Amino acid sequence: MVKTPPGFTLVEALIAVMILGFSAAGIAMLLTASMQQNYLSEKYMLAGNLAQDLLDEIMGKPFYDPDSPGNLTPGPEAGETSRALLDNVDDYDGLIEPAGAMQLPNGSPLDRPNLGGFSRSTSAEYVYLPGQDAQADPTFILVDVEVLDNSVPMAEVKRLISSAERQVTKPYAAN
């Protein structure tokens, strides 16, 4: 009787190939999911940075308008037609930078390939805290910066800014 050397049968080889194929597919799916998560994580981080950068810019402005300190109406005053001309915190109320049209503080375009779908908007509203005299000028303003990516909310930062925190006093005397 002739002995055959030990080896794999065709069925065993097919089963081994199938197991290897399923394992490779599982690993590929894990790698794909990991790459997608990385991509999303980078987008969220970028959105957070865009929101914080704009809030930092706003925080660098005086609380009261240097040209018309008695004007406490949120939004830009007449003549403040570009981002570079905004000169106090409340001027940023209603600022909208559509996708592809975000700007640097000096008004020049912020055009980078990875910012294509991002947009920013801000609101600024004077608020009175409990116990504050509502007849007196407000000393707090709530600033909200929101960043969207293709209309999907990605980041939002809010900050309650105090006139005392800004260490800016009104340049006029109320009589």
Residue pairs with C-beta under 8 A, 6 or more apart in sequence:
8 16
43 149
43 154
44 154
44 155
46 114
46 115
46 118
47 118
47 147
47 149
47 154
47 155
48 147
48 154
48 155
48 157
50 102
50 115
50 118
50 120
50 147
50 155
51 120
51 145
51 146
51 147
51 155
51 156
51 157
52 145
52 157
54 92
54 120
54 122
54 145
55 143
55 145
55 157
55 159
57 105
58 89
58 92
58 122
58 124
58 143
58 145
58 161
59 89
59 159
59 161
61 86
61 87
61 88
61 89
61 91
61 92
62 87
62 88
62 89
62 166
62 168
63 88
63 89
63 141
63 161
63 162
63 163
63 166
63 168
64 88
64 163
64 168
64 170
64 171
65 71
65 77
65 87
65 88
65 90
65 91
66 87
66 88
66 171
67 77
67 87
68 77
69 170
69 171
69 172
70 172
71 77
72 90
72 126
72 137
72 138
73 90
74 90
74 93
74 94
74 123
74 124
74 125
74 126
74 141
75 90
75 91
75 93
75 94
76 85
76 86
76 91
76 94
77 91
79 85
80 86
80 87
80 91
82 107
83 95
83 103
83 105
83 106
83 107
84 105
84 106
84 107
85 107
86 92
86 95
89 124
89 141
89 143
89 161
89 166
90 124
90 126
90 141
91 124
92 122
92 124
92 143
93 122
93 123
93 124
93 125
94 122
94 123
95 120
95 121
95 122
96 119
96 120
96 121
96 122
97 103
97 119
97 120
97 121
98 119
99 116
99 117
99 118
99 119
99 148
99 150
100 111
100 115
100 116
101 109
101 119
102 109
102 110
102 115
102 118
102 119
102 120
103 109
103 110
104 110
117 149
117 150
118 147
118 148
118 149
118 154
119 147
119 148
119 149
120 145
120 146
120 147
120 148
121 145
121 146
121 148
122 143
122 144
122 145
122 146
123 143
123 144
124 141
124 142
124 143
124 144
125 141
125 142
126 138
126 140
126 141
126 142
127 138
127 140
127 141
127 142
127 160
128 134
128 138
128 140
129 140
132 138
132 139
132 140
137 170
137 174
139 162
139 163
139 164
140 160
140 161
140 162
140 163
141 160
141 161
142 158
142 159
142 160
142 161
143 158
143 159
143 160
143 161
144 156
144 157
144 158
145 156
145 157
145 158
146 153
146 155
146 156
147 153
147 154
147 155
147 156
148 154
163 169
